[in-house]
Amino acid sequence: MRPAVSFPLSALSSRQHGLTLIELIVAIAVLAIIATVGIPNFQQFTARNEVAAEVMRIKTALALARNTAVTRRTTISVCPRPTPDSTVCNFTDWTHSLVVVDGQVASGDLSDGELLKVLEGSGGPTVTFNRSYPVRYQAMGWARGHNGTFEICGRHGDGVKIIVSNMGRVRIGGDADGEPMC
């Protein structure tokens, strides 16, 4: 049998377990610096993504309406609906759910046509349209007389314009001088 190995008591007590106070303070200081720099950048990142998501929602609704108008050879309209059971459009707040409707949607009355698609509102950035009527696509895909400009304003001054031409085409624009739009 082998004899048990024994260590002097002074050798065992000199080994350290854990962190010293100075190491802990340095680690907390580094973490505080990273958080100070990272949190504002993350907030700007999420604000830009909210605007981008809203742009995609509006562009999707407009593209669906235009393609459906051409395919069905009929008039298709897009407008914001405040509540799921609402039968009228609210043209002052385009952050609501967007509805794509087969029909004229004269004066915002949704009972005039068949509801084709609902794109839920995001509740994020502010969305305005410079007209007080729906975007309406004719059988040839034109938006003549129902064109206009959407302005999407996010946090931190991030903003984008979505421009619908008379021909029904959609393009993205910003502020020409590089100043914040919102």
Secondary structure by P-SEA (a helix, b strand, c coil): cccbbbbcaaaaaaccccccaaaaaaaaaaaaaaaaacaaaaaaaaaaaaaaaaaaaaaaaaaaaaaaaaaacbbbbbbbbcccccccccccccccbbbbbcccccccccccccccbbbbbccccbbbbcccccccccccccccccbbbbbbbcccccbbbbbbccccbbbbbccccccccc
